[in-house]
Amino acid sequence: MTGQRAQLSMPNKRRRRSKAEMAQIRESIDGIVEAEKPTTCRSVFYRMVSRGLIEKRETEYQGTIIRLLTEFRRKGLIPYGWITDGTRLRRKPHTHDSLQDALEWTKQTYRRALWNDQDAYVEVWSEKEAIAGLLFGVTCQWDVPLLVCRGYPSLTYLHSAAAEISEQGKPAYLYYFGDWDPSGLDISRKVESELRGFAPDAEIYFERVAVTEWQLRSLSLPTRPTKKTDSRSRSFTGESVEVDAIEPATLRKMVEASITQHIDAHVLKATEKIEATETETLASIMKGLR
């Protein structure tokens, strides 16, 4: 697929792959997952399409990528945690065996709020739950909220988010990651519009980080036909691109760059010193209890 973006092909009968071809596909999938962990099934699919090893068809996604990744995990060839799935949550309150256990857990997990003393407030927004699993490691590291739309978010969700932004009392920088297609573009428009409407006095800066028109060309992203069933497609020109088509490592770098540009290094250092002192205090309390 040199020099051209992959196009979604119509289903047709495909010849049976040879053992050598399947071995190459298996080896490539294993290498992609190893290099990009954690990643998603869809992201692996796009990497394989970009390498020209499979066709960009839904039957390949289901029958090759999903099938082989399931096989690899069941056989213990790759850890289950290397493929993210944030759509199915296990809800249970966090409890402890003893007070000592609770203090130990607190000491290990204690983090002082990073943004309290910074001059800005930052959020990262994701259209899809699937890529949230790719981004959470970065947003967690920098103590930044990660909000997932799952398509068009409800007004309740947006109202709650706007209230949180208003409470900060400082400029809010929101960075959005979503598909380049009629609905994907409209979702980011609606999110920005509703947040501004619900928080009219807040200083909000909203930026669509991915997918952008510039990235379509510069990253040579695989495309798919725009869904004609989407009522918004009438005013949309060209092919569509899913945000999953961007390499996970690149997405994570985009998130980190968006966040760290707002961090005052001197203020951060002071916060970290206080955090270290307070962690030592917790350790002293635990020692006294023993």
For each residue, the residues with C-beta under 8 A, 3 or more apart:
1: 4 5 6 49 50 51 52
2:
3:
4: 1
5: 1 220 221 222 223 239
6: 1 49 50 56 222 223
7: 56 223 224 225 239
8: 56 57 223 224 225
9: 12 55 56 57
10:
11: 57 59
12: 9
13:
14: 55
15:
16:
17: 21 22 25
18: 21 22
19: 22 23
20: 23 24
21: 17 18 24 25
22: 17 18 19 25 26
23: 19 20 26 27
24: 20 21 27 28 53
25: 17 21 22 28 29 48 53 54 64 68
26: 22 23 29 30 68
27: 23 24 30 31
28: 24 25 31 32 48 51 53
29: 25 26 32 33 44 48 65 68 69 72
30: 26 27 33 34 72 77 78
31: 27 28 34 35
32: 28 29 35 36 39 44 47 48
33: 29 30 36 37 39 44 69 72 78 82 83
34: 30 31 37 78 82
35: 31 32 249
36: 32 33 39 43 44 47 247 248 249
37: 33 34 82
38: 81 82 83 84 133 134 137 248
39: 32 33 36 43 44 82 83 84 134 248
40: 43 44 83 84 130 131 133 134 244 248
41: 44 45 61 65 66 69 83
42: 45 46 61 130 242 244
43: 36 39 40 46 47 131 134 244 247 248
44: 29 32 33 36 39 40 41 47 48 65 69
45: 41 42 48 49 54 60 61 65 244
46: 42 43 49 50 222 242 244 245
47: 32 36 43 44 50 51 247
48: 25 28 29 32 44 45 51 53 54 64 65
49: 1 6 45 46 52 53 54 55 56 60 222
50: 1 6 46 47 220 222
51: 1 28 47 48
52: 1 49
53: 24 25 28 48 49
54: 25 45 48 49 60 64 65
55: 9 14 49 60
56: 6 7 8 9 49 60 222 224
57: 8 9 11 60 61
58: 61 62
59: 11 62 63
60: 45 49 54 55 56 57 63 64 65
61: 41 42 45 57 58 64 65 66
62: 58 59 65 66 67
63: 59 60 66 67
64: 25 48 54 60 61 67 68
65: 29 41 44 45 48 54 60 61 62 68 69
66: 41 61 62 63 69 70
67: 62 63 64 70 71
68: 25 26 29 64 65 71 72
69: 29 33 41 44 65 66 72 73 78 83
70: 66 67 73 74
71: 67 68 74 75 77
72: 29 30 33 68 69 75 77 78
73: 69 70 76 77 78 79 80 83
74: 70 71
75: 71 72
76: 73
77: 30 71 72 73
78: 30 33 34 69 72 73 82 83
79: 73 82
80: 73 83
81: 38
82: 33 34 37 38 39 78 79
83: 33 38 39 40 41 69 73 78 80
84: 38 39 40 130 133 134
85: 88 130 133
86: 89 129 130 132 133 136 148
87: 129 130
88: 85
89: 86
90:
91:
92:
93:
94: 105
95:
96: 99 101 102 105
97: 101
98: 101 102
99: 96 102 103 289
100: 103 104 286 289 290
101: 96 97 98 104 105
102: 96 98 99 105 106
103: 99 100 106 107 282 285 286 289
104: 100 101 107 108 286
105: 94 96 101 102 108 109
106: 102 103 109 110 282
107: 103 104 110 279 282 283 286
108: 104 105
109: 105 106
110: 106 107 275 278 279 282
111: 114 143 275
112: 116 271 272 274 275 278
113: 116 143
114: 111 118 142 143 263 268 271
115: 118 120 121 122 143 144
116: 112 113 271
117: 267 270 271
118: 114 115 121 262 263 264 267 268
119: 170 171 262 264
120: 115 170 171 172 173 262
121: 115 118 165 168 170 171 172 173
122: 115 142 144 172 173 174 175 258 259 262
123: 144 145 146 147 161 165 172 173 174 175
124: 135 139 144 145 146 147 174 175 177 255 258 259
125: 146 147 148 149 174 175 176 177 178 188 191
126: 129 131 132 135 146 147 148 149 176 177 178
127: 148 149 150 151 176 177 178 179 184 187 188 243
128: 131 132 148 149 150 178 179 243 244
129: 86 87 126 132 133 148 150
130: 40 42 84 85 86 87 133 134 244
131: 40 43 126 128 134 135 177 243 244 251
132: 86 126 128 129 135 136 146 148
133: 38 40 84 85 86 129 130 136
134: 38 39 40 43 84 130 131 137 248 251 252
135: 124 126 131 132 138 139 146 177 251 252 255
136: 86 132 133 139 140 146
137: 38 134 140 141 252
138: 135 141 142 252 255 256 259
139: 124 135 136 142 144 145 146 255 259
140: 136 137 143 146
141: 137 138
142: 114 122 138 139 256 259 260 263
143: 111 113 114 115 140
144: 115 122 123 124 139 259
145: 123 124 139 164
146: 123 124 125 126 132 135 136 139 140
147: 123 124 125 126 161
148: 86 125 126 127 128 129 132
149: 125 126 127 128 152 153 178 187 191
150: 127 128 129 153
151: 127 183 187
152: 149 183 187 190
153: 149 150 157 158 187 191
154: 157 158
155: 158 159 194
156: 159 160
157: 153 154 160 161
158: 153 154 155 161 162 191 194 195 198
159: 155 156 162 163 194 198
160: 156 157 163 164
161: 123 147 157 158 164 165 195
162: 158 159 165 166 194 195 197 198 199 202
163: 159 160 166 167 198 199
164: 145 160 161 167 168
165: 121 123 161 162 168 172 174 195 199 202 204
166: 162 163 169 199 201 202
167: 163 164
168: 121 164 165 172 202
169: 166
170: 119 120 121 203
171: 119 120 121 203 204 205
172: 120 121 122 123 165 168 202 203 204 205
173: 120 121 122 123 205 207 258 262
174: 122 123 124 125 165 192 195 204 205 206 207
175: 122 123 124 125 207 209 255 258 259
176: 125 126 127 188 191 192 206 207 208 209
177: 124 125 126 127 131 135 209 210 243 251 254 255
178: 125 126 127 128 149 184 185 187 188 208 210 211 243
179: 127 128 183 184 211 240 241 242 243
180: 184 185 211 212 213 216 240 241 242 243
181: 184 185 226 227 230 236 240 241 242
182: 185 186 226 227 230 231 232 233 235 236 240
183: 151 152 179 186 187 230 232
184: 127 178 179 180 181 187 188 211 240 243
185: 178 180 181 182 188 189 232 236
186: 182 183 189 190 232
187: 127 149 151 152 153 178 183 184 190 191
188: 125 127 176 178 184 185 191 192 208
189: 185 186 192 193
190: 152 186 187 193 194
191: 125 149 153 158 176 187 188 194 195 206
192: 174 176 188 189 195 196 204 206
193: 189 190 196 197
194: 155 158 159 162 190 191 197 198
195: 158 161 162 165 174 191 192 198 199 204 206
196: 192 193 199 200 202 204 206
197: 162 193 194 200
198: 158 159 162 163 194 195
199: 162 163 165 166 195 196 202 204
200: 196 197
201: 166
202: 162 165 166 168 172 196 199
203: 170 171 172
204: 165 171 172 174 192 195 196 199
205: 171 172 173 174
206: 174 176 191 192 195 196
207: 173 174 175 176 258
208: 176 178 188 212
209: 175 176 177 212 254 255 258
210: 177 178 215 243 246 251 254
211: 178 179 180 184 215 216 221 241 242 243 245 246
212: 180 208 209 215 216
213: 180 216 217
214: 217 218
215: 210 211 212 218 219 221 241 246
216: 180 211 212 213 219 221 223 241
217: 213 214 220
218: 214 215
219: 215 216 246 250
220: 5 50 217
221: 5 211 215 216 241 245 246
222: 5 6 46 49 50 56 241 245
223: 5 6 7 8 216 238 239 240 241
224: 7 8 56 239 240 241 242
225: 7 8 239 240
226: 181 182 230 233 236 238 239 240
227: 181 182 230 233 240
228: 233
229: 233
230: 181 182 183 226 227 233 236
231: 182 234
232: 182 183 185 186 235 236
233: 182 226 227 228 229 230 236
234: 231
235: 182 232
236: 181 182 185 226 230 232 233 240
237:
238: 223 226
239: 5 7 223 224 225 226
240: 179 180 181 182 184 223 224 225 226 227 236
241: 179 180 181 211 215 216 221 222 223 224 245
242: 42 46 179 180 181 211 224 245
243: 127 128 131 177 178 179 180 184 210 211 246 251
244: 40 42 43 45 46 128 130 131
245: 46 211 221 222 241 242
246: 210 211 215 219 221 243 250 251 254
247: 36 43 47 250 251
248: 36 38 39 40 43 134 251 252
249: 35 36 252 253
250: 219 246 247 253 254
251: 131 134 135 177 210 243 246 247 248 254 255
252: 134 135 137 138 248 249 255 256
253: 249 250 256 257
254: 177 209 210 246 250 251 257 258
255: 124 135 138 139 175 177 209 251 252 258 259
256: 138 142 252 253 259 260
257: 253 254 260 261
258: 122 124 173 175 207 209 254 255 261
259: 122 124 138 139 142 144 175 255 256 262 263
260: 142 256 257 263
261: 257 258
262: 118 119 120 122 173 259
263: 114 118 142 259 260 267 268
264: 118 119 267 268
265: 268 269
266: 269 270
267: 117 118 263 264 270 271
268: 114 118 263 264 265 271 272
269: 265 266 272 273
270: 117 266 267 273 274
271: 112 114 116 117 267 268 274 275
272: 112 268 269 275 276
273: 269 270 276 277
274: 112 270 271 277 278
275: 110 111 112 271 272 278 279
276: 272 273 279 280
277: 273 274 280 281
278: 110 112 274 275 281 282
279: 107 110 275 276 282 283
280: 276 277 283 284
281: 277 278 284 285
282: 103 106 107 110 278 279 285 286
283: 107 279 280 286 287
284: 280 281 287 288
285: 103 281 282 288 289
286: 100 103 104 107 282 283 289 290
287: 283 284 290
288: 284 285
289: 99 100 103 285 286
290: 100 286 287
